[in-house]
Amino acid sequence: MKRWFVLVSLLLPSLIMGCASDTELQALQADTSALQRQSSARHQTVEARVQQLSERVAQFEQAQTAARRDLARINAALDELRVQLQRLRGDAQEAQIQVQRGTPGGEEAAAARLTNFETRLDDLEKRLRALPR
């Protein structure tokens, strides 16, 4: 756009020189100068907007990276909790089988295991509450 104005400002006066009066030439040159100033001002405005948008995109990308990192941490913590919960379920089933079979000392062992399960379950619940939502 700027090149067009420069080209017009160079060619137009030479083409019109024989046909136009000095007053008309001065008016044309004034118009050309005004158009160049407007073009320059708009160009600066566009550059400023592009810079603002670039900064906003960079901020968004940083926020997105942080959110992905947090999500990965949460998923890893959930996976670990799932594994622990599966182990706890397996231990509970094993204790239940021992009680059903009437293994000697099974009730005492089952009571001890039940206490251990409750402790582990409480720990899992605390860790779940500590995870961000």
Disulfide bonds with the S-S distance in Angstrom:
none
